[in-house]
Amino acid sequence: MTTVASKVPFSELAGLLEKISKKQGADKKLLLQEFINRWRDFHGKLHADDANTTDSFYSALRLLLPHLERERAAYGIKENTLAKLYIEVLCLGKDSPAADKLIKYRAPKNAKG
């Protein structure tokens, strides 16, 4: 079965979240509402012939609200370990500024980017 999620590139969702992070107040709500409306419209067109489809917005919602995810267990990795893993996977130098930001992301002076 083809799903809406399989047709919406992750980059579109990431771009949306980037735009939302730069907006304030009602503009944030409007951007998210437009995304959801486009999802609904596409869902309606994609599944027009299948009233019993199980396809839903849930897959996108899991990415938007990961702290509410109950279906899957947490990664079981502490933030520091995850930062070290990112550094290795992204081939960052261990002493690079980017690696330092990942390791010390909670420190106020590094949070500004």
DSSP file (Angstrom, degrees, kcal/mol; ACC not computed):
  #  RESIDUE AA STRUCTURE BP1 BP2  ACC     N-H-->O    O-->H-N    N-H-->O    O-->H-N    TCO  KAPPA ALPHA  PHI   PSI    X-CA   Y-CA   Z-CA
    1    1 A M              0   0    0      0, 0.0     2,-0.4     0, 0.0     0, 0.0   0.000 360.0 360.0 360.0 132.9    0.0    0.0    0.0
    2    2 A T        -     0   0    0     44,-0.1     2,-0.3     3,-0.0    53,-0.1  -0.665 360.0-161.0 -80.3 134.4    1.3    3.4   -0.9
    3    3 A T     >  -     0   0    0     -2,-0.4     4,-0.6     1,-0.1     3,-0.1  -0.782  29.5-121.6-115.0 160.5    1.2    5.9    2.0
    4    4 A V  H >> S+     0   0    0     -2,-0.3     3,-1.5     1,-0.2     4,-1.0   0.913 113.9  58.3 -62.7 -42.0    1.3    9.6    2.2
    5    5 A A  H 34 S+     0   0    0      1,-0.3     3,-0.4    51,-0.3    -1,-0.2   0.847 101.1  55.2 -58.3 -35.3    4.4    9.4    4.3
    6    6 A S  H 34 S+     0   0    0      1,-0.2    -1,-0.3    -3,-0.1    -2,-0.2   0.677 111.1  45.8 -72.9 -14.9    6.2    7.5    1.6
    7    7 A K  H << S+     0   0    0     -3,-1.5    -1,-0.2    -4,-0.6    -2,-0.2   0.541  96.8  79.2-102.7 -10.7    5.5   10.3   -0.8
    8    8 A V  S  < S-     0   0    0     -4,-1.0    -1,-0.1    -3,-0.4     5,-0.1  -0.881  82.2-130.7-101.3 114.1    6.4   13.2    1.4
    9    9 A P    >>  -     0   0    0      0, 0.0     3,-1.2     0, 0.0     4,-1.2  -0.321  11.4-127.8 -63.7 143.5   10.2   13.7    1.5
   10   10 A F  H 3> S+     0   0    0      1,-0.3     4,-2.8     2,-0.2     5,-0.2   0.843 109.5  65.4 -58.0 -33.0   11.8   14.0    4.9
   11   11 A S  H 3> S+     0   0    0      1,-0.2     4,-2.5     2,-0.2    -1,-0.3   0.817  96.3  56.4 -61.6 -29.6   13.4   17.2    3.7
   12   12 A E  H <> S+     0   0    0     -3,-1.2     4,-2.2     2,-0.2    -1,-0.2   0.926 110.0  43.6 -67.1 -43.8   10.0   18.7    3.3
   13   13 A L  H  X S+     0   0    0     -4,-1.2     4,-2.4     2,-0.2    -2,-0.2   0.914 114.5  50.0 -66.7 -42.3    9.2   18.1    7.0
   14   14 A A  H  X S+     0   0    0     -4,-2.8     4,-2.1     1,-0.2    -2,-0.2   0.908 111.0  49.8 -62.5 -41.5   12.7   19.2    8.1
   15   15 A G  H  X S+     0   0    0     -4,-2.5     4,-2.4    -5,-0.2    -1,-0.2   0.892 109.4  52.0 -63.2 -40.3   12.2   22.4    6.0
   16   16 A L  H  X S+     0   0    0     -4,-2.2     4,-2.8     1,-0.2    -2,-0.2   0.937 109.8  48.2 -60.4 -47.3    8.9   23.0    7.6
   17   17 A L  H  X S+     0   0    0     -4,-2.4     4,-2.1     1,-0.2    -1,-0.2   0.859 110.0  52.7 -64.9 -34.6   10.3   22.7   11.1
   18   18 A E  H  X S+     0   0    0     -4,-2.1     4,-0.8     2,-0.2    -1,-0.2   0.926 111.1  46.6 -64.4 -44.4   13.2   25.0   10.1
   19   19 A K  H >X S+     0   0    0     -4,-2.4     3,-0.9     1,-0.2     4,-0.6   0.919 111.3  51.8 -63.0 -43.8   10.6   27.6    8.9
   20   20 A I  H >< S+     0   0    0     -4,-2.8     3,-1.2     1,-0.3    -1,-0.2   0.891 104.1  57.3 -60.6 -39.7    8.5   27.2   12.1
   21   21 A S  H 3< S+     0   0    0     -4,-2.1    -1,-0.3     1,-0.3    -2,-0.2   0.750 107.6  48.6 -65.0 -22.0   11.6   27.7   14.3
   22   22 A K  H << S+     0   0    0     -3,-0.9    -1,-0.3    -4,-0.8    -2,-0.2   0.518 102.3  77.4 -95.0  -6.4   12.1   31.1   12.6
   23   23 A K    <<  -     0   0    0     -3,-1.2     2,-0.3    -4,-0.6    -3,-0.0  -0.487  67.9-139.8 -99.0 170.9    8.5   32.3   13.0
   24   24 A Q    >   -     0   0    0     -2,-0.2     3,-1.6     4,-0.0     4,-0.3  -0.960  50.0 -31.6-131.3 150.3    6.7   33.7   16.0
   25   25 A G  T >> S+     0   0    0     -2,-0.3     4,-1.1     1,-0.3     3,-1.1  -0.129 125.1   7.5  55.0-127.3    3.2   33.3   17.3
   26   26 A A  H 3> S+     0   0    0      1,-0.3     4,-2.4     2,-0.2    -1,-0.3   0.744 121.7  67.7 -64.6 -25.6    0.3   32.7   14.9
   27   27 A D  H <> S+     0   0    0     -3,-1.6     4,-2.1     1,-0.2    -1,-0.3   0.868  98.5  52.4 -63.7 -35.1    2.7   32.3   12.0
   28   28 A K  H <> S+     0   0    0     -3,-1.1     4,-2.1    -4,-0.3     5,-0.2   0.940 110.3  47.4 -63.3 -47.0    4.0   29.1   13.5
   29   29 A K  H  X S+     0   0    0     -4,-1.1     4,-2.7     1,-0.2    -2,-0.2   0.896 110.0  53.3 -61.6 -41.2    0.5   27.7   13.8
   30   30 A L  H  X S+     0   0    0     -4,-2.4     4,-2.5     2,-0.2    -1,-0.2   0.912 107.9  49.7 -62.6 -44.2   -0.3   28.8   10.2
   31   31 A L  H  X S+     0   0    0     -4,-2.1     4,-2.0     2,-0.2    -1,-0.2   0.928 114.2  44.6 -61.1 -45.5    2.7   26.9    8.8
   32   32 A L  H  X S+     0   0    0     -4,-2.1     4,-2.5     1,-0.2    -2,-0.2   0.901 112.4  52.1 -66.4 -40.2    1.9   23.7   10.6
   33   33 A Q  H  X S+     0   0    0     -4,-2.7     4,-2.5    -5,-0.2    -1,-0.2   0.897 108.5  50.8 -63.6 -40.2   -1.8   24.0    9.7
   34   34 A E  H  X S+     0   0    0     -4,-2.5     4,-2.5     2,-0.2    -1,-0.2   0.905 110.3  50.1 -63.2 -41.7   -0.9   24.4    6.0
   35   35 A F  H  X S+     0   0    0     -4,-2.0     4,-2.3     2,-0.2    -2,-0.2   0.933 112.1  46.9 -62.2 -46.2    1.3   21.3    6.2
   36   36 A I  H  X S+     0   0    0     -4,-2.5     4,-2.7     1,-0.2    -2,-0.2   0.899 111.9  50.9 -64.3 -40.5   -1.4   19.3    7.8
   37   37 A N  H  X S+     0   0    0     -4,-2.5     4,-2.6     2,-0.2    -1,-0.2   0.904 110.0  49.2 -64.4 -41.0   -4.0   20.5    5.3
   38   38 A R  H  X S+     0   0    0     -4,-2.5     4,-2.6     2,-0.2     5,-0.2   0.908 111.2  51.1 -63.1 -40.1   -1.7   19.6    2.4
   39   39 A W  H  X S+     0   0    0     -4,-2.3     4,-2.7     2,-0.2    -2,-0.2   0.936 111.3  47.5 -60.5 -47.5   -1.3   16.1    4.0
   40   40 A R  H  X S+     0   0    0     -4,-2.7     4,-2.6     2,-0.2    -2,-0.2   0.914 112.2  49.3 -61.7 -44.0   -5.0   15.7    4.3
   41   41 A D  H  X S+     0   0    0     -4,-2.6     4,-2.1     2,-0.2    -1,-0.2   0.935 113.6  45.6 -61.3 -46.5   -5.7   16.8    0.7
   42   42 A F  H  X S+     0   0    0     -4,-2.6     4,-3.0     1,-0.2     5,-0.2   0.897 111.7  53.1 -64.4 -39.5   -3.0   14.4   -0.6
   43   43 A H  H  X S+     0   0    0     -4,-2.7     4,-2.4    -5,-0.2    -2,-0.2   0.921 108.4  50.5 -59.9 -44.9   -4.4   11.6    1.6
   44   44 A G  H  < S+     0   0    0     -4,-2.6    -1,-0.2     1,-0.2    -2,-0.2   0.893 114.8  42.7 -61.6 -40.9   -7.8   12.2    0.2
   45   45 A K  H >< S+     0   0    0     -4,-2.1     3,-0.9     1,-0.2    -2,-0.2   0.903 114.8  49.6 -71.8 -41.7   -6.6   12.0   -3.4
   46   46 A L  H 3< S+     0   0    0     -4,-3.0     3,-0.3     1,-0.2    -2,-0.2   0.865 122.8  31.3 -66.2 -36.8   -4.3    9.0   -2.8
   47   47 A H  T >< S+     0   0    0     -4,-2.4     3,-1.6    -5,-0.2    -1,-0.2  -0.012  77.2 123.9-113.8  28.8   -6.9    6.9   -1.0
   48   48 A A  T <  S+     0   0    0     -3,-0.9    -1,-0.2     1,-0.3     3,-0.1   0.823  81.5  44.2 -58.3 -32.1  -10.1    8.2   -2.8
   49   49 A D  T 3  S+     0   0    0     -3,-0.3     2,-0.4    -4,-0.2    -1,-0.3   0.399 106.9  65.4 -94.4   2.9  -10.9    4.6   -3.8
   50   50 A D    X   +     0   0    0     -3,-1.6     3,-1.2     1,-0.1    -1,-0.2  -0.792  49.0 172.0-131.6  90.1  -10.1    3.0   -0.4
   51   51 A A  T 3  S+     0   0    0     -2,-0.4    -1,-0.1     1,-0.3    -3,-0.0   0.684  81.3  56.9 -69.6 -17.5  -12.4    4.1    2.4
   52   52 A N  T 3  S+     0   0    0     -5,-0.0    -1,-0.3     2,-0.0    -2,-0.0   0.099  75.8 143.4-102.2  21.7  -10.9    1.5    4.7
   53   53 A T    <   -     0   0    0     -3,-1.2    -6,-0.0    -6,-0.2    -3,-0.0  -0.265  42.4-155.6 -63.3 147.9   -7.3    2.6    4.4
   54   54 A T        +     0   0    0      2,-0.1    -1,-0.1     0, 0.0     2,-0.1   0.383  56.6 120.1-101.6   1.0   -5.1    2.5    7.5
   55   55 A D        +     0   0    0    -53,-0.1     2,-0.3   -12,-0.1   -53,-0.0  -0.432  39.6 159.7 -65.8 137.9   -2.8    5.2    6.3
   56   56 A S    >   -     0   0    0     -2,-0.1     3,-0.5     1,-0.0   -51,-0.3  -0.867  56.4 -96.9-149.6-178.8   -2.8    8.2    8.7
   57   57 A F  T >> S+     0   0    0     -2,-0.3     4,-2.4     1,-0.2     3,-0.6   0.445  92.4 101.5 -81.7  -3.0   -0.9   11.3    9.8
   58   58 A Y  H 3> S+     0   0    0      1,-0.2     4,-2.4     2,-0.2    -1,-0.2   0.847  73.0  56.6 -56.0 -41.1    0.6    9.2   12.7
   59   59 A S  H <> S+     0   0    0     -3,-0.5     4,-0.9     1,-0.2    -1,-0.2   0.895 112.2  42.2 -62.2 -39.2    4.0    8.7   11.0
   60   60 A A  H <> S+     0   0    0     -3,-0.6     4,-2.0    -4,-0.2     3,-0.4   0.885 111.4  55.8 -71.6 -38.5    4.5   12.5   10.7
   61   61 A L  H  X S+     0   0    0     -4,-2.4     4,-2.5     1,-0.2    -2,-0.2   0.865 101.1  58.0 -62.3 -36.5    3.2   13.1   14.2
   62   62 A R  H  < S+     0   0    0     -4,-2.4    -1,-0.2     1,-0.2    -2,-0.2   0.851 109.2  45.5 -62.2 -34.0    5.8   10.7   15.6
   63   63 A L  H  < S+     0   0    0     -4,-0.9    -1,-0.2    -3,-0.4    -2,-0.2   0.831 114.6  47.6 -77.5 -32.4    8.5   12.9   14.1
   64   64 A L  H  < S+     0   0    0     -4,-2.0    -2,-0.2     1,-0.2    -1,-0.2   0.824 126.2  27.1 -75.7 -31.7    6.8   16.1   15.3
   65   65 A L    ><  +     0   0    0     -4,-2.5     3,-1.9    -5,-0.2     4,-0.2  -0.488  67.5 157.1-129.8  62.0    6.3   14.8   18.8
   66   66 A P  G >  S+     0   0    0      0, 0.0     3,-1.4     0, 0.0    -1,-0.1   0.786  70.5  65.9 -62.9 -26.8    9.0   12.2   19.5
   67   67 A H  G 3  S+     0   0    0      1,-0.3    -5,-0.1    -3,-0.1    -2,-0.0   0.668 100.7  51.7 -69.5 -14.1    8.7   12.7   23.3
   68   68 A L  G <  S+     0   0    0     -3,-1.9     2,-0.3    -6,-0.1    -1,-0.3   0.393  78.3 126.4 -99.9   2.0    5.2   11.3   23.1
   69   69 A E    <   +     0   0    0     -3,-1.4     5,-0.0    -4,-0.2    -7,-0.0  -0.445  21.6 160.8 -64.5 121.6    6.2    8.1   21.2
   70   70 A R        +     0   0    0     -2,-0.3    -1,-0.2     3,-0.1     4,-0.1   0.563  61.0  70.8-115.9 -17.9    4.9    5.1   23.1
   71   71 A E  S    S+     0   0    0      2,-0.1     2,-0.4     1,-0.1    -2,-0.1   0.867 102.1  42.3 -71.7 -35.9    5.0    2.5   20.4
   72   72 A R  S    S-     0   0    0      1,-0.0     3,-0.1     0, 0.0    -1,-0.1  -0.866  87.8-116.2-114.0 146.2    8.7    2.3   20.2
   73   73 A A        -     0   0    0     -2,-0.4    -2,-0.1     1,-0.1    -3,-0.1  -0.318  41.1 -91.1 -72.8 160.6   11.1    2.2   23.1
   74   74 A A        -     0   0    0      1,-0.1    -1,-0.1    -4,-0.1    -4,-0.0  -0.229  41.3-103.6 -64.6 162.7   13.7    5.0   23.6
   75   75 A Y        -     0   0    0      2,-0.1    -1,-0.1     1,-0.1     3,-0.1   0.788  39.2-135.2 -61.2 -27.4   17.0    4.6   22.0
   76   76 A G        +     0   0    0      1,-0.3     2,-0.5     0, 0.0    -1,-0.1   0.757  65.1 122.6  75.5  24.1   18.6    3.7   25.4
   77   77 A I        -     0   0    0      4,-0.0    -1,-0.3     3,-0.0    -2,-0.1  -0.977  61.0-129.0-122.3 128.1   21.5    6.0   24.6
   78   78 A K     >  -     0   0    0     -2,-0.5     4,-2.6     1,-0.1     5,-0.2  -0.342  30.2-108.2 -69.3 157.3   22.5    8.9   26.9
   79   79 A E  H  > S+     0   0    0      1,-0.2     4,-2.6     2,-0.2     5,-0.2   0.875 118.2  51.6 -56.6 -41.8   22.9   12.3   25.2
   80   80 A N  H  > S+     0   0    0      2,-0.2     4,-2.2     1,-0.2    -1,-0.2   0.910 111.5  46.6 -64.7 -41.8   26.7   12.2   25.6
   81   81 A T  H  > S+     0   0    0      2,-0.2     4,-2.1     1,-0.2    -1,-0.2   0.896 112.4  50.6 -66.3 -40.0   27.0    8.7   24.0
   82   82 A L  H  X S+     0   0    0     -4,-2.6     4,-2.6     2,-0.2    -2,-0.2   0.900 108.7  52.2 -64.2 -40.6   24.7    9.8   21.2
   83   83 A A  H  X S+     0   0    0     -4,-2.6     4,-2.4     1,-0.2    -2,-0.2   0.920 109.7  48.8 -60.9 -44.1   26.8   12.9   20.6
   84   84 A K  H  X S+     0   0    0     -4,-2.2     4,-2.1     1,-0.2    -1,-0.2   0.880 110.4  51.5 -63.7 -37.5   29.9   10.7   20.4
   85   85 A L  H  X S+     0   0    0     -4,-2.1     4,-3.0     2,-0.2     5,-0.2   0.922 109.3  49.7 -65.0 -44.2   28.2    8.4   17.9
   86   86 A Y  H  X S+     0   0    0     -4,-2.6     4,-2.9     1,-0.2     6,-0.2   0.915 109.0  53.1 -58.8 -43.4   27.2   11.4   15.8
   87   87 A I  H  <>S+     0   0    0     -4,-2.4     5,-2.5     1,-0.2     4,-0.2   0.914 113.6  42.7 -59.5 -43.5   30.8   12.6   15.8
   88   88 A E  H ><5S+     0   0    0     -4,-2.1     3,-1.1     3,-0.2    -2,-0.2   0.944 116.6  45.7 -68.6 -48.1   32.0    9.3   14.6
   89   89 A V  H 3<5S+     0   0    0     -4,-3.0    -2,-0.2     1,-0.3    -1,-0.2   0.863 115.6  46.4 -65.6 -36.7   29.3    8.7   12.0
   90   90 A L  T 3<5S-     0   0    0     -4,-2.9    -1,-0.3    -5,-0.2    -2,-0.2   0.412 109.2-124.7 -86.8   2.6   29.6   12.2   10.6
   91   91 A C  T < 5 +     0   0    0     -3,-1.1     2,-0.3    -4,-0.2    -3,-0.2   0.887  50.5 164.6  55.9  43.4   33.4   11.9   10.5
   92   92 A L      < -     0   0    0     -5,-2.5    -1,-0.2    -6,-0.2     2,-0.1  -0.671  45.4-104.2 -87.3 145.0   33.9   15.1   12.6
   93   93 A G    >   -     0   0    0     -2,-0.3     3,-1.9     1,-0.1     6,-0.4  -0.472  26.7-127.1 -65.1 138.8   37.2   15.7   14.2
   94   94 A K  T 3  S+     0   0    0      1,-0.3    -1,-0.1    -2,-0.1    -7,-0.0   0.785 110.6  40.0 -61.2 -26.3   37.0   14.9   17.9
   95   95 A D  T 3  S+     0   0    0      4,-0.1    -1,-0.3     5,-0.0    -2,-0.1   0.239  90.6 121.2-105.1  12.3   38.4   18.3   18.7
   96   96 A S  S <> S-     0   0    0     -3,-1.9     4,-2.4     1,-0.1     5,-0.2  -0.345  74.8-115.8 -74.2 157.0   36.5   20.2   16.1
   97   97 A P  H  > S+     0   0    0      0, 0.0     4,-2.2     0, 0.0     5,-0.2   0.880 116.8  53.0 -58.8 -38.0   34.1   23.1   17.0
   98   98 A A  H  > S+     0   0    0      2,-0.2     4,-1.9     1,-0.2     5,-0.1   0.918 110.1  46.9 -65.0 -42.6   31.1   21.1   15.7
   99   99 A A  H  > S+     0   0    0     -6,-0.4     4,-2.5     1,-0.2     5,-0.2   0.901 110.5  53.2 -64.8 -40.4   32.1   18.0   17.9
  100  100 A D  H  X S+     0   0    0     -4,-2.4     4,-2.4     1,-0.2    -1,-0.2   0.897 107.7  51.0 -61.9 -40.4   32.6   20.3   20.9
  101  101 A K  H  < S+     0   0    0     -4,-2.2    -1,-0.2     2,-0.2    -2,-0.2   0.895 110.3  49.5 -64.4 -39.5   29.1   21.7   20.4
  102  102 A L  H >< S+     0   0    0     -4,-1.9     3,-1.0     1,-0.2    -2,-0.2   0.929 113.9  44.6 -65.1 -44.2   27.6   18.3   20.2
  103  103 A I  H 3< S+     0   0    0     -4,-2.5     3,-0.2     1,-0.2    -2,-0.2   0.886 125.1  32.9 -67.0 -39.0   29.3   17.1   23.4
  104  104 A K  T >< S+     0   0    0     -4,-2.4     3,-1.6    -5,-0.2     6,-0.3  -0.102  75.7 134.1-109.7  34.7   28.5   20.3   25.3
  105  105 A Y  T <  S+     0   0    0     -3,-1.0    -1,-0.2     1,-0.3    -2,-0.1   0.746  70.7  54.6 -61.6 -23.6   25.2   21.1   23.8
  106  106 A R  T 3  S+     0   0    0     -3,-0.2    -1,-0.3    -4,-0.1    -2,-0.1   0.657  81.6 104.0 -84.0 -15.1   23.6   21.8   27.2
  107  107 A A  S X> S-     0   0    0     -3,-1.6     4,-1.2    -6,-0.1     3,-1.2  -0.509  76.0-131.2 -69.3 130.8   26.1   24.4   28.2
  108  108 A P  H 3> S+     0   0    0      0, 0.0     4,-0.6     0, 0.0     3,-0.4   0.839 103.5  53.5 -54.5 -40.0   24.6   27.9   27.8
  109  109 A K  H 34 S+     0   0    0      1,-0.2     3,-0.2     2,-0.2     4,-0.1   0.790 112.7  44.7 -70.1 -24.3   27.5   29.4   25.9
  110  110 A N  H X4 S+     0   0    0     -3,-1.2     3,-0.9    -6,-0.3    -1,-0.2   0.622  96.8  74.8 -90.3 -14.5   27.4   26.6   23.3
  111  111 A A  H 3< S+     0   0    0     -4,-1.2    -1,-0.2    -3,-0.4    -2,-0.2   0.731  83.7  67.1 -71.2 -20.9   23.6   26.6   22.9
  112  112 A K  T 3<        0   0    0     -4,-0.6    -1,-0.2    -3,-0.2    -2,-0.1   0.707 360.0 360.0 -75.9 -19.1   23.7   29.8   20.9
  113  113 A G    <         0   0    0     -3,-0.9    -2,-0.1    -4,-0.1    -3,-0.1   0.460 360.0 360.0  84.9 360.0   25.4   28.1   18.0
